[in-house]
Amino acid sequence: MLTVARALMTNPDMLILDEATEGLAPLIAKEIWAILRRVRATGIGAIVVDKNFAAVSTISDRTVVLVKGRIAFAGDSQTLASNRALLHQHLGV
């Protein structure tokens, strides 16, 4: 949370977050996702790398799934969310 707060204090145009909720208690992770929703509403762009597709898809417009460094899917988040076979194949969801 401190890292996200410090980044926001610089008034950025873009945030890059890699596994921002990894290892955090569920309540804290939930708060991070809420903060990211508020950040998105302000118009600040973000690249978010995370394994939690359910959470990240609620704040993303576009999703890219990389498998061994290659693009396995690139498109809008709703398309991926509605494709159960692709979710299971690449994300195990």
C-alpha positions, 0 to 999 in steps of 0.5 A: 500500500505504501508503494502505491501511495508513494507512486500516486504522490508524484501525480503520474500519468501512468502506473505500472504494478506487478503483483501489487496484492501478492502476499497481502491479507485478503482485506488489504488486497481488497483495499488495493483493488478499490484504490486502483478502481478510484485511480482508474476513475481519475484517468490515470493509466495503468499496466497491471500484472497480476494472476488474479484475473477476477480482480484485475478484470474488474478494473481493466479495459484490455487484457493481454495473456502471456504464455512463455513470453508469447501473446496467447490472448489480446483483447478486451477483458469482457471477451476473455471473461466470457471465454471459459475454455481460454480462461481454463487453458491459460489461467487455470480458472 
